[in-house]
């Protein structure tokens, strides 16, 4: 694993190949990350997951009740 993050009831990790693995509660679809590619970092919230792609875009899965997954217009995001 390159990076891991734990939410309240699920855990996600990024492999060296940029794939994301998830385990745990998937009540809101927060573990539906199997098609994510080129991920360099992940973060697990209570009921949502975020991934940062190598190109600087952000992808999300899970609960969007408070619009926390509305990142379609995010570009150029970089790791600190």
N, C-alpha and C positions, 0 to 999 in steps of 0.2 A: 504494500500500500504506500502511496505517496502522501495521502492526507486522509484523515478521518474526522467525522463530526458526529456528535450524539445529540439528538433531540430529546424531548420528553419520553417518547415511546418508540423511537426508531433511530437507527444508526446508518450512516452512509460513509462510503470510502471511495477514493479514487485510486485506480491502478496506475502503474507506470505507463501503460498504453493509453491512458486517458479515458478509460471506461469507468462507469460508476456502479457500485454495488450497494444494495440497500437491504436492510433486514428490520423486522419489527412490525409495529402497527401500521396498516395501510388504509385506515378508515377514510382518509381524505385524499388518497392517491399520492401521498407523499413519498412512497417507495417506487413509484412508476418512473424509473430513471433508466431503464434498460436500453433505451435507444439513444441516450446521450453519448456524444463522442467529443474528443479533443478537449476534455475537461482538465483544468489545472488546479482547481480548488472547489471545495464544497462546504456548505453550511446547512445544518439541520435545525429548523425551528421546532416549535411544539408540534405543528401539524402541516408543515411545508418544508420543502427542500430547495436550495438554490445551488446552481453550479456556474462556475466561471469558465468560459471557453478560452482557449489559447488566443483567439482573435479579439478578445475583449468584450464579447457579448455575454449576457447572463440568461440562463434558462431556469425555469422554476417548475415545481410540481406540488400539488397538494392544495390545502385550504387557502382560499383567496377572499375570505369573509371581510377582511379589512383592507383589501386591495394590495396586500403585501406581495403578490405574485405578478403585479402589473409592471413588468420591466422590459416590455417589447422595444421601447425606444432607447434602452441603455446601450451605448456603444463606447468603446475605448476604455473600459474599466480595466484597471491594472492592480496587481498585487502590490502591497507597500514594499 
